[in-house]
Amino acid sequence: MEPRLKAGLRVAALLRRMDLAGRGAYVVRHGDDDAGALAVTVLRPGGTVELWVQDYDPLTDSRSWLCEATGPARDIDATLARRSARDPDLWVIELELPQGTDPRDLLD
């Protein structure tokens, strides 16, 4: 299994990257500082929201970011509420990005 940075450090780095890029980034839900998983919502102009989560591939022992859902904010919020109920350590970070910007360029 590949070593992982603590969740709090990963979030701090993401917030700093977004700040340096001149983009908005907000902690919507504070999870466990050591081992919490990250979910990232991306707000696009026009109100569309994307939900990005990390997926683990046991064959390559690596993680990659996947867009799990796209839609109106209320649908994404409902998905995150269900996920948070199952995982109390979950972090939720919200990013404001223009169309055409791939969030994976900013995520670790």
ZAMI-386117 format. One record per residue: residue in three letters; chain; x negated, y negated, z of N, C-alpha, C in turn; residue number from 1. Coordinates in Angstrom, 1 decimal. Example, Ala and Ser with C-alpha at 12.3 -4.5 7.8 and 13.67 -1.06 7.14 Angstrom:
// residues 2
aa:ALA; ch:A; n_c1:-13.2; n_c2:5.7; n_c3:7.8; ca_c1:-12.3; ca_c2:4.5; ca_c3:7.8; c_c1:-13.2; c_c2:3.3; c_c3:7.8; i:1
aa:SER; ch:A; n_c1:-12.8; n_c2:2.2; n_c3:7.1; ca_c1:-13.7; ca_c2:1.1; ca_c3:7.1; c_c1:-12.9; c_c2:0.0; c_c3:7.9; i:2
// end
This chain:
// residues 108
aa:MET; ch:A; n_c1:-0.8; n_c2:1.2; n_c3:0.0; ca_c1:0.0; ca_c2:0.0; ca_c3:0.0; c_c1:-0.9; c_c2:-1.2; c_c3:0.0; i:1
aa:GLU; ch:A; n_c1:-0.6; n_c2:-2.2; n_c3:-0.8; ca_c1:-1.4; ca_c2:-3.4; ca_c3:-0.9; c_c1:-1.2; c_c2:-4.3; c_c3:0.3; i:2
aa:PRO; ch:A; n_c1:-2.2; n_c2:-5.0; n_c3:0.8; ca_c1:-2.1; ca_c2:-5.8; ca_c3:2.0; c_c1:-1.2; c_c2:-7.0; c_c3:1.6; i:3
aa:ARG; ch:A; n_c1:-0.5; n_c2:-7.5; n_c3:2.6; ca_c1:0.5; ca_c2:-8.6; ca_c3:2.4; c_c1:0.2; c_c2:-9.7; c_c3:3.4; i:4
aa:LEU; ch:A; n_c1:0.3; n_c2:-11.0; n_c3:2.9; ca_c1:0.2; ca_c2:-12.1; ca_c3:3.8; c_c1:1.5; c_c2:-12.2; c_c3:4.7; i:5
aa:LYS; ch:A; n_c1:1.3; n_c2:-12.8; n_c3:5.8; ca_c1:2.5; ca_c2:-13.0; ca_c3:6.7; c_c1:3.5; c_c2:-13.9; c_c3:6.0; i:6
aa:ALA; ch:A; n_c1:4.8; n_c2:-13.6; n_c3:6.2; ca_c1:5.8; ca_c2:-14.3; ca_c3:5.5; c_c1:5.8; c_c2:-15.8; c_c3:5.8; i:7
aa:GLY; ch:A; n_c1:5.5; n_c2:-16.2; n_c3:7.0; ca_c1:5.4; ca_c2:-17.7; ca_c3:7.3; c_c1:4.3; c_c2:-18.4; c_c3:6.5; i:8
aa:LEU; ch:A; n_c1:3.2; n_c2:-17.7; n_c3:6.3; ca_c1:2.1; ca_c2:-18.3; ca_c3:5.5; c_c1:2.5; c_c2:-18.3; c_c3:4.0; i:9
aa:ARG; ch:A; n_c1:3.2; n_c2:-17.3; n_c3:3.5; ca_c1:3.6; ca_c2:-17.3; ca_c3:2.1; c_c1:4.6; c_c2:-18.5; c_c3:1.9; i:10
aa:VAL; ch:A; n_c1:5.5; n_c2:-18.7; n_c3:2.8; ca_c1:6.5; ca_c2:-19.8; ca_c3:2.7; c_c1:5.8; c_c2:-21.1; c_c3:2.7; i:11
aa:ALA; ch:A; n_c1:4.9; n_c2:-21.3; n_c3:3.6; ca_c1:4.1; ca_c2:-22.6; ca_c3:3.7; c_c1:3.4; c_c2:-22.8; c_c3:2.4; i:12
aa:ALA; ch:A; n_c1:2.8; n_c2:-21.8; n_c3:1.8; ca_c1:2.0; ca_c2:-22.0; ca_c3:0.6; c_c1:3.0; c_c2:-22.3; c_c3:-0.6; i:13
aa:LEU; ch:A; n_c1:4.2; n_c2:-21.7; n_c3:-0.6; ca_c1:5.1; ca_c2:-22.0; ca_c3:-1.6; c_c1:5.6; c_c2:-23.4; c_c3:-1.5; i:14
aa:LEU; ch:A; n_c1:5.9; n_c2:-23.9; n_c3:-0.3; ca_c1:6.4; ca_c2:-25.2; ca_c3:-0.1; c_c1:5.3; c_c2:-26.2; c_c3:-0.5; i:15
aa:ARG; ch:A; n_c1:4.1; n_c2:-25.9; n_c3:-0.2; ca_c1:3.0; ca_c2:-26.8; ca_c3:-0.6; c_c1:2.8; c_c2:-26.9; c_c3:-2.1; i:16
aa:ARG; ch:A; n_c1:2.9; n_c2:-25.7; n_c3:-2.8; ca_c1:2.8; ca_c2:-25.7; ca_c3:-4.2; c_c1:3.9; c_c2:-26.5; c_c3:-4.9; i:17
aa:MET; ch:A; n_c1:5.1; n_c2:-26.4; n_c3:-4.3; ca_c1:6.2; ca_c2:-27.2; ca_c3:-4.9; c_c1:6.1; c_c2:-28.7; c_c3:-4.6; i:18
aa:ASP; ch:A; n_c1:5.5; n_c2:-29.0; n_c3:-3.4; ca_c1:5.3; ca_c2:-30.4; ca_c3:-3.1; c_c1:4.2; c_c2:-31.0; c_c3:-4.1; i:19
aa:LEU; ch:A; n_c1:3.2; n_c2:-30.3; n_c3:-4.4; ca_c1:2.1; ca_c2:-30.7; ca_c3:-5.3; c_c1:2.7; c_c2:-30.8; c_c3:-6.7; i:20
aa:ALA; ch:A; n_c1:3.7; n_c2:-30.0; n_c3:-7.1; ca_c1:4.3; ca_c2:-30.1; ca_c3:-8.4; c_c1:5.4; c_c2:-31.2; c_c3:-8.5; i:21
aa:GLY; ch:A; n_c1:5.6; n_c2:-31.8; n_c3:-7.4; ca_c1:6.7; ca_c2:-32.9; ca_c3:-7.3; c_c1:8.1; c_c2:-32.3; c_c3:-7.4; i:22
aa:ARG; ch:A; n_c1:8.3; n_c2:-31.1; n_c3:-6.9; ca_c1:9.6; ca_c2:-30.5; ca_c3:-7.0; c_c1:10.1; c_c2:-30.3; c_c3:-5.6; i:23
aa:GLY; ch:A; n_c1:11.5; n_c2:-30.2; n_c3:-5.5; ca_c1:12.1; ca_c2:-30.0; ca_c3:-4.2; c_c1:12.1; c_c2:-28.6; c_c3:-3.8; i:24
aa:ALA; ch:A; n_c1:11.8; n_c2:-28.3; n_c3:-2.5; ca_c1:11.8; ca_c2:-26.9; ca_c3:-2.0; c_c1:12.2; c_c2:-27.0; c_c3:-0.5; i:25
aa:TYR; ch:A; n_c1:13.1; n_c2:-26.1; n_c3:-0.1; ca_c1:13.7; ca_c2:-26.2; ca_c3:1.2; c_c1:13.8; c_c2:-24.8; c_c3:1.8; i:26
aa:VAL; ch:A; n_c1:13.6; n_c2:-24.7; n_c3:3.1; ca_c1:13.9; ca_c2:-23.5; ca_c3:3.8; c_c1:15.3; c_c2:-23.5; c_c3:4.2; i:27
aa:VAL; ch:A; n_c1:16.1; n_c2:-22.6; n_c3:3.6; ca_c1:17.5; ca_c2:-22.5; ca_c3:3.9; c_c1:17.8; c_c2:-21.6; c_c3:5.1; i:28
aa:ARG; ch:A; n_c1:17.0; n_c2:-20.5; n_c3:5.2; ca_c1:17.1; ca_c2:-19.6; ca_c3:6.3; c_c1:15.7; c_c2:-19.2; c_c3:6.7; i:29
aa:HIS; ch:A; n_c1:15.4; n_c2:-19.3; n_c3:8.0; ca_c1:14.1; ca_c2:-19.0; ca_c3:8.6; c_c1:14.1; c_c2:-17.6; c_c3:9.0; i:30
aa:GLY; ch:A; n_c1:13.3; n_c2:-16.7; n_c3:8.4; ca_c1:13.2; ca_c2:-15.3; ca_c3:8.8; c_c1:12.1; c_c2:-15.1; c_c3:9.8; i:31
aa:ASP; ch:A; n_c1:11.7; n_c2:-13.8; n_c3:9.8; ca_c1:10.6; ca_c2:-13.4; ca_c3:10.7; c_c1:9.3; c_c2:-14.0; c_c3:10.2; i:32
aa:ASP; ch:A; n_c1:8.5; n_c2:-14.6; n_c3:11.0; ca_c1:7.2; ca_c2:-15.2; ca_c3:10.6; c_c1:6.2; c_c2:-14.2; c_c3:10.2; i:33
aa:ASP; ch:A; n_c1:6.3; n_c2:-13.0; n_c3:10.7; ca_c1:5.3; ca_c2:-12.0; ca_c3:10.4; c_c1:5.7; c_c2:-11.1; c_c3:9.2; i:34
aa:ALA; ch:A; n_c1:6.8; n_c2:-10.6; n_c3:9.2; ca_c1:7.2; ca_c2:-9.5; ca_c3:8.2; c_c1:8.5; c_c2:-9.7; c_c3:7.5; i:35
aa:GLY; ch:A; n_c1:9.0; n_c2:-10.9; n_c3:7.5; ca_c1:10.2; ca_c2:-11.2; ca_c3:6.8; c_c1:10.1; c_c2:-11.1; c_c3:5.3; i:36
aa:ALA; ch:A; n_c1:11.1; n_c2:-10.6; n_c3:4.6; ca_c1:11.2; ca_c2:-10.6; ca_c3:3.2; c_c1:11.6; c_c2:-12.0; c_c3:2.7; i:37
aa:LEU; ch:A; n_c1:11.3; n_c2:-12.3; n_c3:1.4; ca_c1:11.6; ca_c2:-13.6; ca_c3:0.8; c_c1:12.7; c_c2:-13.5; c_c3:-0.3; i:38
aa:ALA; ch:A; n_c1:13.7; n_c2:-14.3; n_c3:-0.2; ca_c1:14.6; ca_c2:-14.5; ca_c3:-1.3; c_c1:14.5; c_c2:-15.9; c_c3:-1.8; i:39
aa:VAL; ch:A; n_c1:14.5; n_c2:-16.2; n_c3:-3.0; ca_c1:14.3; ca_c2:-17.6; ca_c3:-3.5; c_c1:15.5; c_c2:-17.9; c_c3:-4.4; i:40
aa:THR; ch:A; n_c1:16.2; n_c2:-19.0; n_c3:-4.1; ca_c1:17.2; ca_c2:-19.5; ca_c3:-5.0; c_c1:16.7; c_c2:-20.6; c_c3:-5.8; i:41
aa:VAL; ch:A; n_c1:17.0; n_c2:-20.7; n_c3:-7.1; ca_c1:16.5; ca_c2:-21.7; ca_c3:-8.0; c_c1:17.7; c_c2:-22.5; c_c3:-8.5; i:42
aa:LEU; ch:A; n_c1:17.8; n_c2:-23.8; n_c3:-8.1; ca_c1:18.8; ca_c2:-24.7; ca_c3:-8.6; c_c1:18.4; c_c2:-25.2; c_c3:-9.9; i:43
aa:ARG; ch:A; n_c1:19.3; n_c2:-25.1; n_c3:-10.9; ca_c1:19.0; ca_c2:-25.7; ca_c3:-12.3; c_c1:19.9; c_c2:-26.8; c_c3:-12.5; i:44
aa:PRO; ch:A; n_c1:19.5; n_c2:-27.8; n_c3:-13.4; ca_c1:20.5; ca_c2:-28.9; ca_c3:-13.7; c_c1:21.8; c_c2:-28.3; c_c3:-14.3; i:45
aa:GLY; ch:A; n_c1:22.9; n_c2:-28.9; n_c3:-13.9; ca_c1:24.2; ca_c2:-28.4; ca_c3:-14.3; c_c1:24.8; c_c2:-27.5; c_c3:-13.3; i:46
aa:GLY; ch:A; n_c1:24.1; n_c2:-27.2; n_c3:-12.2; ca_c1:24.7; ca_c2:-26.4; ca_c3:-11.1; c_c1:24.5; c_c2:-24.9; c_c3:-11.1; i:47
aa:THR; ch:A; n_c1:23.8; n_c2:-24.4; n_c3:-12.1; ca_c1:23.6; ca_c2:-22.9; ca_c3:-12.2; c_c1:22.5; c_c2:-22.6; c_c3:-11.1; i:48
aa:VAL; ch:A; n_c1:22.7; n_c2:-21.5; n_c3:-10.5; ca_c1:21.8; ca_c2:-21.0; ca_c3:-9.4; c_c1:21.3; c_c2:-19.6; c_c3:-9.8; i:49
aa:GLU; ch:A; n_c1:20.0; n_c2:-19.4; n_c3:-9.6; ca_c1:19.4; ca_c2:-18.1; ca_c3:-9.9; c_c1:18.9; c_c2:-17.5; c_c3:-8.5; i:50
aa:LEU; ch:A; n_c1:19.1; n_c2:-16.2; n_c3:-8.3; ca_c1:18.6; ca_c2:-15.6; ca_c3:-7.1; c_c1:17.4; c_c2:-14.7; c_c3:-7.5; i:51
aa:TRP; ch:A; n_c1:16.2; n_c2:-15.0; n_c3:-7.0; ca_c1:15.0; ca_c2:-14.2; ca_c3:-7.2; c_c1:14.6; c_c2:-13.4; c_c3:-6.0; i:52
aa:VAL; ch:A; n_c1:14.3; n_c2:-12.2; n_c3:-6.2; ca_c1:13.9; ca_c2:-11.3; ca_c3:-5.1; c_c1:12.6; c_c2:-10.5; c_c3:-5.5; i:53
aa:GLN; ch:A; n_c1:11.9; n_c2:-10.0; n_c3:-4.6; ca_c1:10.8; ca_c2:-9.1; ca_c3:-4.9; c_c1:11.2; c_c2:-7.7; c_c3:-5.0; i:54
aa:ASP; ch:A; n_c1:10.7; n_c2:-7.0; n_c3:-6.0; ca_c1:10.9; ca_c2:-5.6; ca_c3:-6.2; c_c1:9.6; c_c2:-4.8; c_c3:-6.0; i:55
aa:TYR; ch:A; n_c1:9.7; n_c2:-3.7; n_c3:-5.3; ca_c1:8.5; ca_c2:-2.9; ca_c3:-5.1; c_c1:8.4; c_c2:-1.7; c_c3:-6.0; i:56
aa:ASP; ch:A; n_c1:7.3; n_c2:-1.5; n_c3:-6.7; ca_c1:7.1; ca_c2:-0.4; ca_c3:-7.6; c_c1:6.2; c_c2:0.6; c_c3:-7.0; i:57
aa:PRO; ch:A; n_c1:6.7; n_c2:1.7; n_c3:-6.5; ca_c1:5.8; ca_c2:2.7; ca_c3:-5.8; c_c1:4.7; c_c2:3.3; c_c3:-6.7; i:58
aa:LEU; ch:A; n_c1:5.0; n_c2:3.3; n_c3:-8.0; ca_c1:4.0; ca_c2:3.9; ca_c3:-8.9; c_c1:2.8; c_c2:3.1; c_c3:-9.1; i:59
aa:THR; ch:A; n_c1:2.9; n_c2:1.8; n_c3:-9.0; ca_c1:1.8; ca_c2:0.9; ca_c3:-9.2; c_c1:1.4; c_c2:0.3; c_c3:-7.8; i:60
aa:ASP; ch:A; n_c1:2.2; n_c2:0.6; n_c3:-6.8; ca_c1:1.9; ca_c2:0.0; ca_c3:-5.4; c_c1:1.8; c_c2:-1.5; c_c3:-5.5; i:61
aa:SER; ch:A; n_c1:2.8; n_c2:-2.1; n_c3:-6.2; ca_c1:2.8; ca_c2:-3.6; ca_c3:-6.4; c_c1:4.2; c_c2:-4.2; c_c3:-6.3; i:62
aa:ARG; ch:A; n_c1:4.3; n_c2:-5.4; n_c3:-6.1; ca_c1:5.6; ca_c2:-6.1; ca_c3:-6.1; c_c1:5.6; c_c2:-7.1; c_c3:-7.2; i:63
aa:SER; ch:A; n_c1:6.8; n_c2:-7.3; n_c3:-7.7; ca_c1:7.0; ca_c2:-8.3; ca_c3:-8.8; c_c1:8.3; c_c2:-9.1; c_c3:-8.5; i:64
aa:TRP; ch:A; n_c1:8.4; n_c2:-10.3; n_c3:-9.0; ca_c1:9.6; ca_c2:-11.1; ca_c3:-8.8; c_c1:10.6; c_c2:-10.8; c_c3:-9.9; i:65
aa:LEU; ch:A; n_c1:11.9; n_c2:-10.6; n_c3:-9.5; ca_c1:13.0; ca_c2:-10.3; ca_c3:-10.5; c_c1:14.1; c_c2:-11.2; c_c3:-10.2; i:66
aa:CYS; ch:A; n_c1:14.8; n_c2:-11.7; n_c3:-11.3; ca_c1:16.0; ca_c2:-12.5; ca_c3:-11.2; c_c1:17.1; c_c2:-11.5; c_c3:-11.0; i:67
aa:GLU; ch:A; n_c1:17.7; n_c2:-11.4; n_c3:-9.7; ca_c1:18.7; ca_c2:-10.5; ca_c3:-9.4; c_c1:20.1; c_c2:-10.9; c_c3:-9.8; i:68
aa:ALA; ch:A; n_c1:20.3; n_c2:-12.3; n_c3:-9.8; ca_c1:21.7; ca_c2:-12.8; ca_c3:-10.1; c_c1:21.6; c_c2:-14.2; c_c3:-10.6; i:69
aa:THR; ch:A; n_c1:22.5; n_c2:-14.6; n_c3:-11.4; ca_c1:22.6; ca_c2:-16.0; ca_c3:-11.9; c_c1:24.1; c_c2:-16.3; c_c3:-11.8; i:70
aa:GLY; ch:A; n_c1:24.4; n_c2:-17.5; n_c3:-11.4; ca_c1:25.8; ca_c2:-17.9; ca_c3:-11.3; c_c1:26.1; c_c2:-19.1; c_c3:-10.5; i:71
aa:PRO; ch:A; n_c1:27.3; n_c2:-19.4; n_c3:-10.2; ca_c1:27.6; ca_c2:-20.5; ca_c3:-9.3; c_c1:27.1; c_c2:-20.3; c_c3:-7.9; i:72
aa:ALA; ch:A; n_c1:26.9; n_c2:-21.5; n_c3:-7.2; ca_c1:26.3; ca_c2:-21.4; ca_c3:-5.9; c_c1:27.1; c_c2:-20.6; c_c3:-4.9; i:73
aa:ARG; ch:A; n_c1:28.4; n_c2:-20.6; n_c3:-5.0; ca_c1:29.2; ca_c2:-19.8; ca_c3:-4.0; c_c1:29.0; c_c2:-18.3; c_c3:-4.2; i:74
aa:ASP; ch:A; n_c1:28.8; n_c2:-17.9; n_c3:-5.4; ca_c1:28.5; ca_c2:-16.4; ca_c3:-5.6; c_c1:27.2; c_c2:-16.0; c_c3:-5.1; i:75
aa:ILE; ch:A; n_c1:26.2; n_c2:-16.9; n_c3:-5.3; ca_c1:24.8; ca_c2:-16.6; ca_c3:-4.8; c_c1:24.8; c_c2:-16.6; c_c3:-3.3; i:76
aa:ASP; ch:A; n_c1:25.5; n_c2:-17.6; n_c3:-2.7; ca_c1:25.6; ca_c2:-17.7; ca_c3:-1.2; c_c1:26.2; c_c2:-16.5; c_c3:-0.6; i:77
aa:ALA; ch:A; n_c1:27.3; n_c2:-16.0; n_c3:-1.3; ca_c1:27.9; ca_c2:-14.8; ca_c3:-0.8; c_c1:27.0; c_c2:-13.6; c_c3:-0.8; i:78
aa:THR; ch:A; n_c1:26.2; n_c2:-13.5; n_c3:-1.9; ca_c1:25.2; ca_c2:-12.4; ca_c3:-2.0; c_c1:24.2; c_c2:-12.5; c_c3:-0.9; i:79
aa:LEU; ch:A; n_c1:23.7; n_c2:-13.7; n_c3:-0.7; ca_c1:22.7; ca_c2:-13.9; ca_c3:0.4; c_c1:23.3; c_c2:-13.7; c_c3:1.8; i:80
aa:ALA; ch:A; n_c1:24.5; n_c2:-14.0; n_c3:2.0; ca_c1:25.1; ca_c2:-13.7; ca_c3:3.3; c_c1:25.2; c_c2:-12.2; c_c3:3.6; i:81
aa:ARG; ch:A; n_c1:25.6; n_c2:-11.4; n_c3:2.6; ca_c1:25.6; ca_c2:-10.0; ca_c3:2.7; c_c1:24.2; c_c2:-9.5; c_c3:3.0; i:82
aa:ARG; ch:A; n_c1:23.2; n_c2:-10.0; n_c3:2.2; ca_c1:21.8; ca_c2:-9.5; ca_c3:2.4; c_c1:21.3; c_c2:-9.9; c_c3:3.8; i:83
aa:SER; ch:A; n_c1:21.6; n_c2:-11.1; n_c3:4.2; ca_c1:21.1; ca_c2:-11.5; ca_c3:5.6; c_c1:21.7; c_c2:-10.7; c_c3:6.7; i:84
aa:ALA; ch:A; n_c1:23.0; n_c2:-10.3; n_c3:6.5; ca_c1:23.6; ca_c2:-9.4; ca_c3:7.5; c_c1:22.9; c_c2:-8.1; c_c3:7.6; i:85
aa:ARG; ch:A; n_c1:22.4; n_c2:-7.6; n_c3:6.5; ca_c1:21.6; ca_c2:-6.3; ca_c3:6.6; c_c1:20.2; c_c2:-6.5; c_c3:7.0; i:86
aa:ASP; ch:A; n_c1:19.6; n_c2:-7.7; n_c3:6.7; ca_c1:18.2; ca_c2:-8.0; ca_c3:7.0; c_c1:18.0; c_c2:-9.3; c_c3:7.8; i:87
aa:PRO; ch:A; n_c1:18.0; n_c2:-9.2; n_c3:9.1; ca_c1:18.0; ca_c2:-10.4; ca_c3:9.9; c_c1:16.6; c_c2:-11.1; c_c3:9.8; i:88
aa:ASP; ch:A; n_c1:15.6; n_c2:-10.5; n_c3:9.2; ca_c1:14.3; ca_c2:-11.1; ca_c3:9.1; c_c1:14.1; c_c2:-11.9; c_c3:7.8; i:89
aa:LEU; ch:A; n_c1:15.2; n_c2:-11.9; n_c3:6.9; ca_c1:15.1; ca_c2:-12.5; ca_c3:5.6; c_c1:14.9; c_c2:-14.0; c_c3:5.6; i:90
aa:TRP; ch:A; n_c1:14.0; n_c2:-14.5; n_c3:4.8; ca_c1:13.8; ca_c2:-15.9; ca_c3:4.5; c_c1:14.5; c_c2:-16.2; c_c3:3.3; i:91
aa:VAL; ch:A; n_c1:15.2; n_c2:-17.4; n_c3:3.2; ca_c1:15.8; ca_c2:-17.9; ca_c3:2.0; c_c1:15.2; c_c2:-19.3; c_c3:1.7; i:92
aa:ILE; ch:A; n_c1:14.6; n_c2:-19.4; n_c3:0.5; ca_c1:13.9; ca_c2:-20.6; ca_c3:0.1; c_c1:14.7; c_c2:-21.1; c_c3:-1.1; i:93
aa:GLU; ch:A; n_c1:15.0; n_c2:-22.4; n_c3:-1.2; ca_c1:15.7; ca_c2:-23.0; ca_c3:-2.3; c_c1:14.7; c_c2:-23.9; c_c3:-3.1; i:94
aa:LEU; ch:A; n_c1:14.6; n_c2:-23.7; n_c3:-4.4; ca_c1:13.8; ca_c2:-24.5; ca_c3:-5.2; c_c1:14.6; c_c2:-25.3; c_c3:-6.2; i:95
aa:GLU; ch:A; n_c1:14.2; n_c2:-26.5; n_c3:-6.5; ca_c1:14.9; ca_c2:-27.3; ca_c3:-7.6; c_c1:13.9; c_c2:-27.3; c_c3:-8.8; i:96
aa:LEU; ch:A; n_c1:14.3; n_c2:-26.7; n_c3:-9.9; ca_c1:13.5; ca_c2:-26.6; ca_c3:-11.0; c_c1:14.3; c_c2:-27.0; c_c3:-12.3; i:97
aa:PRO; ch:A; n_c1:13.6; n_c2:-27.6; n_c3:-13.2; ca_c1:14.3; ca_c2:-28.0; ca_c3:-14.5; c_c1:14.4; c_c2:-26.7; c_c3:-15.4; i:98
aa:GLN; ch:A; n_c1:15.3; n_c2:-26.8; n_c3:-16.3; ca_c1:15.5; ca_c2:-25.7; ca_c3:-17.3; c_c1:14.2; c_c2:-25.4; c_c3:-18.0; i:99
aa:GLY; ch:A; n_c1:13.9; n_c2:-24.1; n_c3:-18.2; ca_c1:12.7; ca_c2:-23.7; ca_c3:-18.9; c_c1:11.5; c_c2:-23.5; c_c3:-18.0; i:100
aa:THR; ch:A; n_c1:11.6; n_c2:-23.8; n_c3:-16.8; ca_c1:10.5; ca_c2:-23.6; ca_c3:-15.8; c_c1:10.7; c_c2:-22.2; c_c3:-15.2; i:101
aa:ASP; ch:A; n_c1:9.7; n_c2:-21.3; n_c3:-15.4; ca_c1:9.7; ca_c2:-20.0; ca_c3:-14.8; c_c1:9.3; c_c2:-20.0; c_c3:-13.4; i:102
aa:PRO; ch:A; n_c1:10.1; n_c2:-19.7; n_c3:-12.4; ca_c1:9.8; ca_c2:-19.7; ca_c3:-11.0; c_c1:8.6; c_c2:-18.8; c_c3:-10.7; i:103
aa:ARG; ch:A; n_c1:8.4; n_c2:-17.7; n_c3:-11.5; ca_c1:7.3; ca_c2:-16.8; ca_c3:-11.2; c_c1:5.9; c_c2:-17.5; c_c3:-11.3; i:104
aa:ASP; ch:A; n_c1:5.9; n_c2:-18.6; n_c3:-12.0; ca_c1:4.6; ca_c2:-19.4; ca_c3:-12.1; c_c1:4.3; c_c2:-20.1; c_c3:-10.8; i:105
aa:LEU; ch:A; n_c1:5.3; n_c2:-20.3; n_c3:-9.9; ca_c1:5.1; ca_c2:-20.9; ca_c3:-8.6; c_c1:5.1; c_c2:-19.9; c_c3:-7.4; i:106
aa:LEU; ch:A; n_c1:5.7; n_c2:-18.7; n_c3:-7.7; ca_c1:5.8; ca_c2:-17.7; ca_c3:-6.6; c_c1:4.5; c_c2:-16.9; c_c3:-6.6; i:107
aa:ASP; ch:A; n_c1:4.2; n_c2:-16.3; n_c3:-5.5; ca_c1:2.9; ca_c2:-15.5; ca_c3:-5.3; c_c1:3.1; c_c2:-14.2; c_c3:-6.0; i:108
// end
